[in-house]
Amino acid sequence: MKLAVIGSRGFRSHDLMAEKLNEMMPSLVISGGAKGADQMAETWARRNGIPTQIFLPDHKKYKHAFHHRNRLIAEACEHLIAFWDGQSTGTKYTIGYARRIGRPVTVFRY
């Protein structure tokens, strides 16, 4: 399964991340390359021999580069998991967009 992993930059629980990714065992980890949950998922993937697809924001090309990047992440995945602090607007936006386009979404609040 192509799994998008997103989350708040303040997410720090390596144990929770590893537990959830080990349960899902994706064939591909998709992220946005941001600090926190994104980079933690990328590290997990490298350690487990899982390929990654990283969408970085292109500020030169898009005025709203973060939202554009987040839409690409949601569109590329088959399932999206979010580690959300309940405040991050980027994570909230991506959760909502993924649901609107019919992607299964699992949210872990911390």
PyMOL commands that place a pseudoatom at each C-alpha (Angstrom):
pseudoatom trace, name=CA, resn=MET, resi=1, chain=A, elem=C, hetatm=0, pos=[0.000, 0.000, 0.000]
pseudoatom trace, name=CA, resn=LYS, resi=2, chain=A, elem=C, hetatm=0, pos=[1.159, 3.515, -0.814]
pseudoatom trace, name=CA, resn=LEU, resi=3, chain=A, elem=C, hetatm=0, pos=[0.980, 5.223, 2.571]
pseudoatom trace, name=CA, resn=ALA, resi=4, chain=A, elem=C, hetatm=0, pos=[1.212, 8.970, 3.078]
pseudoatom trace, name=CA, resn=VAL, resi=5, chain=A, elem=C, hetatm=0, pos=[2.520, 9.961, 6.494]
pseudoatom trace, name=CA, resn=ILE, resi=6, chain=A, elem=C, hetatm=0, pos=[1.956, 13.537, 7.578]
pseudoatom trace, name=CA, resn=GLY, resi=7, chain=A, elem=C, hetatm=0, pos=[1.890, 15.361, 10.865]
pseudoatom trace, name=CA, resn=SER, resi=8, chain=A, elem=C, hetatm=0, pos=[2.692, 18.268, 13.033]
pseudoatom trace, name=CA, resn=ARG, resi=9, chain=A, elem=C, hetatm=0, pos=[6.309, 19.364, 13.171]
pseudoatom trace, name=CA, resn=GLY, resi=10, chain=A, elem=C, hetatm=0, pos=[6.347, 18.922, 16.948]
pseudoatom trace, name=CA, resn=PHE, resi=11, chain=A, elem=C, hetatm=0, pos=[5.579, 15.188, 16.792]
pseudoatom trace, name=CA, resn=ARG, resi=12, chain=A, elem=C, hetatm=0, pos=[8.357, 13.291, 18.589]
pseudoatom trace, name=CA, resn=SER, resi=13, chain=A, elem=C, hetatm=0, pos=[7.069, 9.790, 19.435]
pseudoatom trace, name=CA, resn=HIS, resi=14, chain=A, elem=C, hetatm=0, pos=[9.354, 7.419, 17.561]
pseudoatom trace, name=CA, resn=ASP, resi=15, chain=A, elem=C, hetatm=0, pos=[7.690, 4.485, 19.323]
pseudoatom trace, name=CA, resn=LEU, resi=16, chain=A, elem=C, hetatm=0, pos=[4.156, 5.390, 18.177]
pseudoatom trace, name=CA, resn=MET, resi=17, chain=A, elem=C, hetatm=0, pos=[5.375, 6.037, 14.636]
pseudoatom trace, name=CA, resn=ALA, resi=18, chain=A, elem=C, hetatm=0, pos=[7.204, 2.695, 14.465]
pseudoatom trace, name=CA, resn=GLU, resi=19, chain=A, elem=C, hetatm=0, pos=[4.247, 0.838, 15.980]
pseudoatom trace, name=CA, resn=LYS, resi=20, chain=A, elem=C, hetatm=0, pos=[1.773, 2.197, 13.424]
pseudoatom trace, name=CA, resn=LEU, resi=21, chain=A, elem=C, hetatm=0, pos=[4.075, 1.788, 10.418]
pseudoatom trace, name=CA, resn=ASN, resi=22, chain=A, elem=C, hetatm=0, pos=[5.003, -1.757, 11.477]
pseudoatom trace, name=CA, resn=GLU, resi=23, chain=A, elem=C, hetatm=0, pos=[1.279, -2.585, 11.668]
pseudoatom trace, name=CA, resn=MET, resi=24, chain=A, elem=C, hetatm=0, pos=[0.572, -1.174, 8.209]
pseudoatom trace, name=CA, resn=MET, resi=25, chain=A, elem=C, hetatm=0, pos=[3.838, -2.252, 6.490]
pseudoatom trace, name=CA, resn=PRO, resi=26, chain=A, elem=C, hetatm=0, pos=[3.460, 0.010, 3.462]
pseudoatom trace, name=CA, resn=SER, resi=27, chain=A, elem=C, hetatm=0, pos=[5.087, -0.743, 0.123]
pseudoatom trace, name=CA, resn=LEU, resi=28, chain=A, elem=C, hetatm=0, pos=[5.845, 2.984, -0.262]
pseudoatom trace, name=CA, resn=VAL, resi=29, chain=A, elem=C, hetatm=0, pos=[6.055, 5.839, 2.254]
pseudoatom trace, name=CA, resn=ILE, resi=30, chain=A, elem=C, hetatm=0, pos=[4.986, 9.231, 0.907]
pseudoatom trace, name=CA, resn=SER, resi=31, chain=A, elem=C, hetatm=0, pos=[5.808, 12.426, 2.797]
pseudoatom trace, name=CA, resn=GLY, resi=32, chain=A, elem=C, hetatm=0, pos=[6.437, 16.120, 2.479]
pseudoatom trace, name=CA, resn=GLY, resi=33, chain=A, elem=C, hetatm=0, pos=[9.953, 16.109, 3.898]
pseudoatom trace, name=CA, resn=ALA, resi=34, chain=A, elem=C, hetatm=0, pos=[9.097, 18.366, 6.844]
pseudoatom trace, name=CA, resn=LYS, resi=35, chain=A, elem=C, hetatm=0, pos=[10.566, 18.092, 10.323]
pseudoatom trace, name=CA, resn=GLY, resi=36, chain=A, elem=C, hetatm=0, pos=[8.678, 15.938, 12.790]
pseudoatom trace, name=CA, resn=ALA, resi=37, chain=A, elem=C, hetatm=0, pos=[6.374, 13.180, 11.555]
pseudoatom trace, name=CA, resn=ASP, resi=38, chain=A, elem=C, hetatm=0, pos=[7.435, 13.403, 7.894]
pseudoatom trace, name=CA, resn=GLN, resi=39, chain=A, elem=C, hetatm=0, pos=[11.152, 12.940, 8.503]
pseudoatom trace, name=CA, resn=MET, resi=40, chain=A, elem=C, hetatm=0, pos=[10.502, 10.333, 11.179]
pseudoatom trace, name=CA, resn=ALA, resi=41, chain=A, elem=C, hetatm=0, pos=[8.513, 8.250, 8.672]
pseudoatom trace, name=CA, resn=GLU, resi=42, chain=A, elem=C, hetatm=0, pos=[11.259, 8.642, 6.075]
pseudoatom trace, name=CA, resn=THR, resi=43, chain=A, elem=C, hetatm=0, pos=[13.834, 7.375, 8.585]
pseudoatom trace, name=CA, resn=TRP, resi=44, chain=A, elem=C, hetatm=0, pos=[11.626, 4.389, 9.459]
pseudoatom trace, name=CA, resn=ALA, resi=45, chain=A, elem=C, hetatm=0, pos=[11.266, 3.576, 5.750]
pseudoatom trace, name=CA, resn=ARG, resi=46, chain=A, elem=C, hetatm=0, pos=[15.033, 3.692, 5.123]
pseudoatom trace, name=CA, resn=ARG, resi=47, chain=A, elem=C, hetatm=0, pos=[15.689, 1.419, 8.114]
pseudoatom trace, name=CA, resn=ASN, resi=48, chain=A, elem=C, hetatm=0, pos=[13.117, -1.075, 6.844]
pseudoatom trace, name=CA, resn=GLY, resi=49, chain=A, elem=C, hetatm=0, pos=[14.077, -1.028, 3.174]
pseudoatom trace, name=CA, resn=ILE, resi=50, chain=A, elem=C, hetatm=0, pos=[10.835, 0.661, 2.110]
pseudoatom trace, name=CA, resn=PRO, resi=51, chain=A, elem=C, hetatm=0, pos=[11.033, 3.133, -0.782]
pseudoatom trace, name=CA, resn=THR, resi=52, chain=A, elem=C, hetatm=0, pos=[9.996, 6.736, -0.217]
pseudoatom trace, name=CA, resn=GLN, resi=53, chain=A, elem=C, hetatm=0, pos=[8.409, 9.421, -2.349]
pseudoatom trace, name=CA, resn=ILE, resi=54, chain=A, elem=C, hetatm=0, pos=[9.008, 12.905, -0.961]
pseudoatom trace, name=CA, resn=PHE, resi=55, chain=A, elem=C, hetatm=0, pos=[7.086, 15.928, -2.197]
pseudoatom trace, name=CA, resn=LEU, resi=56, chain=A, elem=C, hetatm=0, pos=[8.906, 19.130, -1.322]
pseudoatom trace, name=CA, resn=PRO, resi=57, chain=A, elem=C, hetatm=0, pos=[7.140, 22.493, -1.618]
pseudoatom trace, name=CA, resn=ASP, resi=58, chain=A, elem=C, hetatm=0, pos=[8.135, 24.447, -4.735]
pseudoatom trace, name=CA, resn=HIS, resi=59, chain=A, elem=C, hetatm=0, pos=[7.983, 28.067, -3.605]
pseudoatom trace, name=CA, resn=LYS, resi=60, chain=A, elem=C, hetatm=0, pos=[9.349, 29.369, -6.910]
pseudoatom trace, name=CA, resn=LYS, resi=61, chain=A, elem=C, hetatm=0, pos=[6.538, 27.795, -8.902]
pseudoatom trace, name=CA, resn=TYR, resi=62, chain=A, elem=C, hetatm=0, pos=[3.523, 28.010, -6.564]
pseudoatom trace, name=CA, resn=LYS, resi=63, chain=A, elem=C, hetatm=0, pos=[2.284, 30.909, -4.463]
pseudoatom trace, name=CA, resn=HIS, resi=64, chain=A, elem=C, hetatm=0, pos=[0.666, 28.464, -2.026]
pseudoatom trace, name=CA, resn=ALA, resi=65, chain=A, elem=C, hetatm=0, pos=[3.431, 25.870, -2.254]
pseudoatom trace, name=CA, resn=PHE, resi=66, chain=A, elem=C, hetatm=0, pos=[2.640, 24.068, 1.004]
pseudoatom trace, name=CA, resn=HIS, resi=67, chain=A, elem=C, hetatm=0, pos=[-1.017, 23.494, 0.074]
pseudoatom trace, name=CA, resn=HIS, resi=68, chain=A, elem=C, hetatm=0, pos=[-0.002, 22.365, -3.417]
pseudoatom trace, name=CA, resn=ARG, resi=69, chain=A, elem=C, hetatm=0, pos=[2.542, 19.941, -1.954]
pseudoatom trace, name=CA, resn=ASN, resi=70, chain=A, elem=C, hetatm=0, pos=[-0.045, 18.615, 0.516]
pseudoatom trace, name=CA, resn=ARG, resi=71, chain=A, elem=C, hetatm=0, pos=[-2.563, 17.985, -2.274]
pseudoatom trace, name=CA, resn=LEU, resi=72, chain=A, elem=C, hetatm=0, pos=[0.075, 16.037, -4.235]
pseudoatom trace, name=CA, resn=ILE, resi=73, chain=A, elem=C, hetatm=0, pos=[0.761, 13.881, -1.174]
pseudoatom trace, name=CA, resn=ALA, resi=74, chain=A, elem=C, hetatm=0, pos=[-2.936, 13.076, -0.714]
pseudoatom trace, name=CA, resn=GLU, resi=75, chain=A, elem=C, hetatm=0, pos=[-3.430, 12.349, -4.410]
pseudoatom trace, name=CA, resn=ALA, resi=76, chain=A, elem=C, hetatm=0, pos=[-0.413, 10.005, -4.584]
pseudoatom trace, name=CA, resn=CYS, resi=77, chain=A, elem=C, hetatm=0, pos=[-1.398, 7.789, -1.662]
pseudoatom trace, name=CA, resn=GLU, resi=78, chain=A, elem=C, hetatm=0, pos=[-3.813, 4.918, -1.154]
pseudoatom trace, name=CA, resn=HIS, resi=79, chain=A, elem=C, hetatm=0, pos=[-4.145, 5.650, 2.582]
pseudoatom trace, name=CA, resn=LEU, resi=80, chain=A, elem=C, hetatm=0, pos=[-3.085, 8.642, 4.659]
pseudoatom trace, name=CA, resn=ILE, resi=81, chain=A, elem=C, hetatm=0, pos=[-2.112, 8.622, 8.318]
pseudoatom trace, name=CA, resn=ALA, resi=82, chain=A, elem=C, hetatm=0, pos=[-1.663, 11.806, 10.288]
pseudoatom trace, name=CA, resn=PHE, resi=83, chain=A, elem=C, hetatm=0, pos=[0.011, 12.445, 13.623]
pseudoatom trace, name=CA, resn=TRP, resi=84, chain=A, elem=C, hetatm=0, pos=[-1.794, 15.643, 14.584]
pseudoatom trace, name=CA, resn=ASP, resi=85, chain=A, elem=C, hetatm=0, pos=[-1.524, 17.953, 17.579]
pseudoatom trace, name=CA, resn=GLY, resi=86, chain=A, elem=C, hetatm=0, pos=[-4.994, 19.348, 16.887]
pseudoatom trace, name=CA, resn=GLN, resi=87, chain=A, elem=C, hetatm=0, pos=[-3.542, 22.742, 15.970]
pseudoatom trace, name=CA, resn=SER, resi=88, chain=A, elem=C, hetatm=0, pos=[-1.401, 22.397, 12.849]
pseudoatom trace, name=CA, resn=THR, resi=89, chain=A, elem=C, hetatm=0, pos=[-3.365, 23.983, 10.017]
pseudoatom trace, name=CA, resn=GLY, resi=90, chain=A, elem=C, hetatm=0, pos=[-1.323, 22.249, 7.308]
pseudoatom trace, name=CA, resn=THR, resi=91, chain=A, elem=C, hetatm=0, pos=[-2.045, 18.824, 8.753]
pseudoatom trace, name=CA, resn=LYS, resi=92, chain=A, elem=C, hetatm=0, pos=[-5.723, 19.725, 9.173]
pseudoatom trace, name=CA, resn=TYR, resi=93, chain=A, elem=C, hetatm=0, pos=[-5.906, 20.921, 5.557]
pseudoatom trace, name=CA, resn=THR, resi=94, chain=A, elem=C, hetatm=0, pos=[-4.324, 17.727, 4.225]
pseudoatom trace, name=CA, resn=ILE, resi=95, chain=A, elem=C, hetatm=0, pos=[-6.599, 15.475, 6.297]
pseudoatom trace, name=CA, resn=GLY, resi=96, chain=A, elem=C, hetatm=0, pos=[-9.631, 17.305, 4.924]
pseudoatom trace, name=CA, resn=TYR, resi=97, chain=A, elem=C, hetatm=0, pos=[-8.406, 17.257, 1.334]
pseudoatom trace, name=CA, resn=ALA, resi=98, chain=A, elem=C, hetatm=0, pos=[-7.590, 13.535, 1.459]
pseudoatom trace, name=CA, resn=ARG, resi=99, chain=A, elem=C, hetatm=0, pos=[-11.079, 12.795, 2.771]
pseudoatom trace, name=CA, resn=ARG, resi=100, chain=A, elem=C, hetatm=0, pos=[-12.679, 14.973, 0.074]
pseudoatom trace, name=CA, resn=ILE, resi=101, chain=A, elem=C, hetatm=0, pos=[-10.952, 12.972, -2.669]
pseudoatom trace, name=CA, resn=GLY, resi=102, chain=A, elem=C, hetatm=0, pos=[-11.939, 9.668, -1.076]
pseudoatom trace, name=CA, resn=ARG, resi=103, chain=A, elem=C, hetatm=0, pos=[-8.697, 8.534, 0.505]
pseudoatom trace, name=CA, resn=PRO, resi=104, chain=A, elem=C, hetatm=0, pos=[-8.931, 6.543, 3.740]
pseudoatom trace, name=CA, resn=VAL, resi=105, chain=A, elem=C, hetatm=0, pos=[-7.526, 8.667, 6.570]
pseudoatom trace, name=CA, resn=THR, resi=106, chain=A, elem=C, hetatm=0, pos=[-6.384, 7.613, 10.036]
pseudoatom trace, name=CA, resn=VAL, resi=107, chain=A, elem=C, hetatm=0, pos=[-5.603, 10.348, 12.554]
pseudoatom trace, name=CA, resn=PHE, resi=108, chain=A, elem=C, hetatm=0, pos=[-3.552, 9.873, 15.715]
pseudoatom trace, name=CA, resn=ARG, resi=109, chain=A, elem=C, hetatm=0, pos=[-3.972, 12.802, 18.103]
pseudoatom trace, name=CA, resn=TYR, resi=110, chain=A, elem=C, hetatm=0, pos=[-1.203, 13.562, 20.558]
for i in range(1, 110): cmd.bond("trace and resi %d" % i, "trace and resi %d" % (i + 1))
show_as sticks, trace
zoom trace
